[in-house]
Amino acid sequence: MVNQVAIHHQVPVLYAASPAVAKRTGEFFAVSIRNLNTRKAYARAAADFSAWCELHGITDVRLVQPVHVAAYIEGLQSSAPSVKQRLAALRMLFDWLVIGQVMPTNPASSVRGPRHSVKKGKTPVLSAEEARALLDRIDTSTSIGLRDRALIGLMVYTFARVGAAIQMRIEDVYIQGRRTWVRLHEKGGKQHEMPCHHNLEAWLHEYIEGAQLGDAKDYLFRSAAGRTGRLSDTPMAQADVFRMVRRRAAAAGIRTRIGCHSFRATGITEYLRNGGKLEIAQQMANHESARTTGLYDRRTDQINLDEVERIVI
């Protein structure tokens, strides 16, 4: 049974005015939000608003008015997306408290956030030539090299998020209709299945066989066991993959400051550049909206570069 006294002391002051408010606030983060990163971001937003309210003499969330939320939002020295996220967090939290009958109305519902429209994402993207050079530069005479080529290939050819890739088990690489498929474990507990490009198919099987991976339930992409050059039984963390990507990029002479997400953007861009359809790319990337997929489309970058080179001085 949940210790209500403990919950009362864990929530920020604004939401601890009564046991009922504290309990309902704690339930919001424990029950309604499943994604850990979202939970952390929303908790920071709630705590930051509580601190602002304390500075202005408000210590009970039931006394918060729309003007208070508007003043808080207006005073934030953050980017528009960050401000919109904080406002969304407060709206959801207050909705939860209203439904739980601990607040009469939602004071954030009528507050407008900053205008923000994005048509192109900021994720650094590689050209097809750069991506190929990076992959070709990997020494595949070792298990670690085989792993890195297979992992980068997975992110390029299936548009996989790194979080989904590192959760894969060996059994998530399987044969269906005489073709190799992969099963990705996406956000929100969703499973997304994709057939493999012939390059990825070869790289995955070479990795599994070359590294002598065993039980089907074991993790597919494992961390290195110290400096032994061997693979451990534990999965790679996102930080491990990021460091690996930066090392491989540096070894290939790539100066663009890429990260794990760059391969998702690179794959989508090259798919569309070669005649792929946006709605199919959306399905492949497992995006809810084609607008989100469009943010990864960097085909116009080359067009803009070609036009700039017309300036001959």
N, C-alpha and C positions, 0 to 999 in steps of 0.2 A: 504494500500500500504506500502511495506517495506521501512523504512527510510534508504536510502543508506549511509547517513552521519554517522548514528549510526553503521551500519555494518562496515564502514571504520575504526571506532575507536575501535571496538570490536576485530578484528582479530589481531594476533601478527604482529610485525613490518615488518617481511619478506614478508608478504602477503598483506601489505597495501601500497605498492609502488604507486599504482594508484587505482582510484575508480573501474575500471573494474576488476582488480585482487582481490581487497577486496570483491567485490560483488560475484564473481565467487567462491572464497574461502568459503564465508559464505553459499552459496548455496550447496556446497559439504556436509557440516555437516547437513544442514537443510533438504536437499532433498534426497540425495543418501544413507544415513544411517538411517535405521529405529530402530535398536536396541540401546537403551539408553546406555547400558554398552559399546558397541562397539564405539559409538559416543564419549563417554568420553575418552576412551583409545586412540582413534585416535586423538582427540583434544590435549591430553597431548603430544603425539608424535610430532604433528605439532608444538606446542608451544616450546617444548624442542629443536627441530631442529632450530627454529627461533632464540632462545637464543644463540645456538652454532654459528650460522651464524653471529649474531651481534658481538660476541666476535672476529670473524675473519674478520670483516669489510664488510660483505655482508648484504645489507639491501633491496635487491630487488630479489624476487624469480626467476625472469627471467634471473638473472646472475648466478644462481646455476649450477654447472657442476658436472658430475659423480664423479670426484675426491673429490669434497666437501662432497658428500653423503657418499662416501667410507671412507673418513677420520672420519666423524662423527660416522659411524657405527663401525669402528675399535676402536674408543676411548670409546665406551660405556662399563661401568663396570656393566653389567647386565647378567642375565642368557640367554642362547641361545634362548629359546622360547620368552623371552621379546624382545630381539634384533630383531628376525625375525618378531615379531608383529609390531615393530616400522618401520622397513623397508617396510613391507606390507602397513602400513598406508601412508607412504610417496609416495609409488608407486601409490596407488589409488588416492591420492590427486593430484599428478602431472599429472596423466592420465586425471583427470577431468579438470585440467587447460589447458592441451593440446587440449582436445576436445572442450573446450570453446574458443580456439584460443587466449589465453593470454600468452602461452608459446610455443616455437617452438618444443621442444622435451622433453621427460621425462628423467631427469638426474638420476633417481633411477632405471630405467629399466634394466641397464646393471650391476648394483652393486649386488654382490653375498653376501648373508647372511651367518652366521655360519652354519656348518653342525649340524644337530640335529635329532636323531632318537630315538623314544620312543616305546618300545614294551610292557611296563606295566605301568599303571598309578600309581600315588602316593596317591590316595584317600584311607584313612584308611578303612578297611573292617572288618565286624564282621563275626564270624562263625555262622552257623545256630543255634547252641546252645546258643550263646550270644544274638543273635537277639530275640530268643524265650524268654530267661530269661528277657530281657529288656521289652518286650511286656507283659509278665505275671506279672511283678512287678508293672505295672501301676494300681492304684486304680481306678476302673471304677464305683465307687458309685457316682461320681460327673460328671457334664457335661464336665468339663475340662479334666477329665480322659478319658471319652468316646471320646472326640475330639482328644486327643493326641494318643490314640491307633489307631483310624481310620486314622489319618494323617500319622503316621509312617507305618502302614499297607499298605496304599496307595503307599507310596514311595518304599516299599519292593516288593510288589506283582505286581505293574505295571511299575516299574523302573522310576517313575515320577520324574521330576526335581521339586525342591521345589517351583520354580517360577511358574510352571504350576499348582501345587497343590493349592497354596494360591489364585489363580485367579478363582478357581472353584466356581460355584453357585450351589444351591441345585438341580436345574434342570439338572445339569451335572451328576447326579446319576439317572439312568433311567433303566427301564425294557425293554428288547428286547429278544424275543424268550424264555420267561420264565426264563431269567437270568439277573442279574444286570450288567449293563455296566457303565463305567465312560467316560466322555469326558474331555480331557485335553487340555488346551490352551497353546500350545508350542510357542517357539521363532519364530519370523517372522510372527505371526498371524495364524500359522497353527493349525488345530484341529486334535487331535489324540484320537481315541476311542479304548477302551480296555474292554474285558469281565473281570469280577471280579473273583478272586480266592474265594473259598467258605468261607474262613476265613474273607477276606476283605468284602465280601458281608454281612456277619453277623455283622461285626463291624460298617460298614457304616450305616446300618439300625438301629442298636442299638443306635448309636450316634444321628442320625436324630430324632428318636422317643424319646429317653431319654432326649435330650436337648430341645425338643419341638421346633425344627426349623420350621419356618413358610413359608413365601412366596417363591415360586420357584426361583424368581429372586434374592433372598438374597444370600450373600456369604455363602459358606459351612463352612469354617474354620475361626471362628471369634476369635478375641482377647478377653482376660479376661477383665471384667469391674472392674478395680482396684483390691482391695483385697476382693471383695464381693463373689468370687467363682462363679459368673455368667458370661455368655458370653455377649459381647457387640454386636453392629450391624456392627462394622468395621472389615475388614479382618485382619488376622495376617500378619505381615511383616516378611521378611526373617530372620531378626535379632531375632524376637520373637520365630520363629521356632528353630533357632540355640540354643538359650538359653534353650528352652524346652528340646531339644534333649540332651544337656549336663547335665541338671538336671536329666533327666530320666536315662541316662547312669550311672551317679554317684550313683543314688539310687539303681541301679541293680548291683553295684560293678564292672562295666566295666571300666578298666583303659585306654583302647585305646582312643586316642583323636579323636573321631569321630565327623563328622559334618553331615549336611543334606544330602550331596551327598553320604555319606557312605552307605545309605540304597539302593540307586540305584546300587552301585557296589556290595553290598551284594546280592541283588536279582538276578542280572545277573550271578554272580559267582555260586550261588546255583542252578539256572536254568541249567547252563551248566554242573555243577557237577552231576546233576541227569539225564543226557542224552539229554538235550536240544541241539538244533542246533544253531550254531552261526548266520546263516542268519535269523532264526526266532527271535533270541534275538535282532538282529539289527532292525527288524520291530517293535518288542515290545518296544524297547527303542527309536524308532523314530530317529535313527541315519542315516545320509546320507551314511556313509561308514561302512562296517563290520570291517575295521581296527580300527575305533573309538570304536566300541563295544568291540573289543578284548583287549583294554586297561583296561577294567573293569574286565577281567577274571583273577581271582587270584587262580585258581585251583592248579597251580604249587607251591604256597606258602606252602601248606601242604606237598607236595612231598619233597621240599627242607628241611623242618623242620624234616621230618622223616629221611632223609639222614644224617643231622647233628647229630641226636641222635645216629647214629651208631658209633660215636667217643667215645669210652669207655676208660677213663683214670682213 
